Amino acid sequence: MKTKHNIETGRPTLAGSIPKGQENRFTPASLESAEWGRLPRAREKCPVSLLSRSGLIDLANAVPGLLVRVRRPGTIRGSVLVHLPTLRGYLSTLQAEQSGGASREGVKVA
């Protein structure tokens, strides 16, 4: 939840199932209104970007703050969460660049 000054208050919202042991840290929300989403399972696609799991992990190298790993203290395994506003912002930036006539290697992108 955000206040009028863009200050985060309360627990972050999460689309999809909440990671085991983290139930008290997240509030469930729909995909449209959630701040965070789960990384898709193997061979599945992200519902926001339609990228594969490995595609999102690769994209995280170029987009800082896109992924975060959540683990219980003392454990090795955990859950990877996608920051949905960052992902949507990146996709909007790509759309603006491509629809503005950006070109790659002299070929106009449609």
N, C-alpha and C positions, 0 to 999 in steps of 0.2 A: 504494500500500500504506500502511496506517495502523498505527501502533504502539498500545499500550494507552493511551497518553496523547493520542490523536488527533493525532499529529504525522505529517505526510506524509513518507514516505521513498520513495526510488526515483523512477522516471519515472512521470508520470501515465498513466492508462489511457485508451484511445480506442476507441470502438465504430466500426466501419466502416473505410473505407480511410484510411490515414495520409497526410497531405498530402505532396506531393513536396518533398524536401529536409528533411523533418522526421522521417525514419525513426528517427534515433538519439535523438529526444526523447520518443517515446511508446511505450508497450507496448500491443499489440493486446489487446482484451478483448471479451466478449460485451456486448450491450446492457444486460442486467440488472446486470452488475458494473462497467461502465465509468464513469469519472468524467466523461468528455467524449464528445460525439457530434458528427458533422458536421451542419451546417445542411442541410436537405433541398434537393434540386435544384428548379428551377422546375417548378411544377405537380405536385409531390409533397408528401406529408404527413409530419410528424414521427411516427415510430413510437411515441413515448411519449405525446404530447399530442394527436395527430391534427390539429395546427394546420398551416397552410400556412407556407411560407418567410416570406412577408411578415407573416403573423400572429405568428410568433416574433420577427421583427425589431421589430414594433410593441410586443409584450409586453416586449421588452428595455428599452424606455423607462420602463416601470413597475416592472420587477424588476431592481435593480442586481446586476451580476455574472453575469447570465444568459448573455451572449455575450462572446466574446473573439476578436480577430482575430490570426491567426498569419501572419507574413510572413518571408521570408528577408531578411537585411539588404540594403538598397539596392533593393528591389523595391516596386512599387506594388500589384500584385495579391497576394492571399493567400487563406487559408481562414478561414471563420468557424466557430467551435466553440461548441457549446451545453454549459453546465455542467449535467449531468443531475441531480445532487442538488438544485441550486437549483430546477430546473424541477419535479421531483417534489415538493419541499417546497411550492412555490407551489400546485401542483394539490391537495395535501393540505389546505392552508389554505383553498382555495376550497371543497373538499368539506365541511370542517368547518363553515364559515360557512353553506353552503347547507343542510346537513342539520340544523344547529342552529336552523333557523327564521328565518334572516336574511331580511329583506324589502327589496324595492326599490320605491320609490314606492307603498307601501301594499299591494303585492301579494306574498303569501307565495310564496317560491321553493320548489319541490318537490325 
